[in-house]
C-alpha cells in the first residue's frame, strides 16, 4: 500500500542536532519534565524503576518537542505560507501550539472519528481543523493535497530529521538527570521518539539498552525489523491510538534498525491495569500509549534487581469517557469490582436476606438491578444483578465461596 508523503531529508540527525534543538527550545514553550524513581513500581518490578513524566509537557505529550523544533526551523517564506499536518491527537496539538507561538497559519487534518475533545484542544491553539477521512492514512492524503495546492509546509509526525532531533531532547534530559542507566523502555509507534532517544543515548552511552514497546495489534516496527524491510499492518484495534501506526517511516525504520536493542509488544488489558495503577498509586493520568512501556516492564520485564530502568510515560491526553471506562475495567481486573447475577425466589424478603449477608462480609454494594421479565429468569423467580466493590481478589474469592456455601444460584457477569 503506497501512502503519499513529502520528500524529506533522509540523513539521520546526529547528537549535535539534538543539542542544537535543545539550545533553541524556549523553556517557556517546552518544559524539562521530571524523572523520578517510583517506589511502588520499583517494588512491583523488583528493580530501580524511574518514570519520565512527559504527560506534564506542554500540550500533554512529548510531541511538542519535535513540532516546536520543526516549526522553528522554517524560513520566513515558509512561515508566511503556513503549515499543515495530519494527526488524530497529540501531534496535532503540538504543531498547533508551536505554530501559535510563532504566529504561523496552521492547518490540521484529523480523521472524522477523532475524539471531539482532541479536536477542541487542537482548535484552542488557533489551528484550522479539517476533518477528512476515516483513518490517519486518509487524513494524511488530504494533508498532502492541501500542501501541494496551497504551498503549506508539511510537519510530519515522525519521519523527519528535525522532528526526530526535537524528540531526542528527551533522551538528553534522561542523561542529565540519571548518571547510571541500564535500560530505557519507551512507547513505539511511527518511531520518532525511539529514533531521537536512540541517537542521543547511544552517542554518549552506547551500552544503555533501549527497548521499544508496541501495541500487539500494531507491531509495524517489530515486523519490519524482523523481516528486514518496511512492512504494513492492514488492520487492528487498540485503545493506545498514539502507537496504533500501520507502518513506520523510512527514516525512523533506518535509525531503529541501527540503534534499537529490541522491540516488544503489549496488550490492551495490561495497559488498562497500568493506567489504573498510575492513577491510584502515583496520582497521575496517563493516556494508553503513554502507559505502554510501563505496562510491559511490570507485566513482562525480566529485570535484575540492581538495574536502573527508565520507563517513558509519553503523554496524558485521554478522552474523559474512555477514562471512566479505564477506572471501571481497572477495578474489575484487580478483583475490586465484580458484577454477579443471582436468581432468587420471587417472594418478600428474599433480596433483603441476600443483601444483609453480603454486607456482613464488608462488601460494598454499588448498584442493584432487579429483573423478573427476562427469558433467563425462571417463572416464580427474580433475577438480581449486583455490582459489588471489594478490597482485592482475595476478598472477591471469599465472597464467591460464601455464595456457593449458601447454595445460591449465581454467576459472575463479565
Phi, psi and omega in degrees: 000119183265118178258125179297143179210154178290138177292122180242163175295123184272000177284126180290145177292156177252174180303327179296326178291324178293318179295321178295318179298321179294320181293326184276350181286130175287119184296341176277346182259323180234120185274153164272114186272155184287148170241114186229143176284133179260117179294318181300307185283336173296320178294321180293315182278349181059044177201183177269104187249120180252139180249131175263110188273073182281353175291346176272003179291159173305138184067004173079019183199156177296342186303333181295335179300307181291320180296317180296318179298316182292315180301320182281354176268352184288149176284167178300322180294317178296323178296319180295328182284332180098172183230162176217146177213157175245133182191153175262357182183273191292315178296323178303312181291323178297315180294315181299317180295313181296321178294322178297322180298329180256007178058046179255137177296129188232132177238128180239123177263123181235149177300152180299333181265016178298152180302127178305326180294320180288325176297314180297320180295319179296317179294330182295340177269010174091008182279149170272111183267127177249119177268116184210129177085164179259349181226167177299319182301319179291322177295323179297319177299319179295319178299318178296321179295318178296323178296314181293323183283321189249356179078019178290145172277132180276132174255097184290147184290332183207331188268060182212131185298326180288320176297316179299318178299319178297316178296328181294343178297337176296320178296323177297321179295323179300317180290330177292326189264342181221116185291314183252113179238130177262313182217148176235128176249131182219152178291143185230118175239265176285337175106004181295313179294313180300317180297312182296316180294320179300314182298315181292312184290312185293333179291328184256324183224076186298341182276351177289129178273137180238124184239125177270140181242116179255161169292139179292349177271342181224064181276052187296315181290319180300314180296319180296315180292322179295323184266350176080015176201164181297128180240157182240133175266121187288318184205168179160168175217134177211146175290343180275071185295336180293339177240016178272070183252130185282336179206135176288170177279163179296315182289316181294325177298316181296319180292313182295323179295335181272322191246329187291131184281329180194157172232128180235171181234158180221151182261164182296325181300316179293323179296315180301313180299320180292318177301317179298315181295323178296320179293315186283320187263322180260351178063037179228147176260122180235137179289164183305312179297324181293335181266356188300314184293320178293323178302319179292316183301315186276346181251335185228344186292133175253096191245152175276144185296336184267001184280154170256111185248137175246132171244124181271118173269101197280345181185167182226023181272110183220140177296136184296328177294318178294323180300319177299319178294322180299317180298313181296314181292325178296317177298320181292318180298328183267010178072020183256355175215119177229155176240126180237152174250125179239132176261125186235157171297138182277075180215156183302138176090348183296314181293317180300321180299316179293314182298318180297318181292321178294320180298328179295340178271010181062035176263131181271123179272114184274320184208144178233129176235121182261134185221118175249347193257342184295153184294337181275003178255120183293152177300138181084002179239168175227138177262139180230126174262124179242124171264121190236136177257130183231173182284316185193187182295324179298318178296321179296318179296322178299318178297312182295323177297322179296315180298322178293318180298325179279002179057038176278147176272109184210167172208150177277129181269123181296000000 
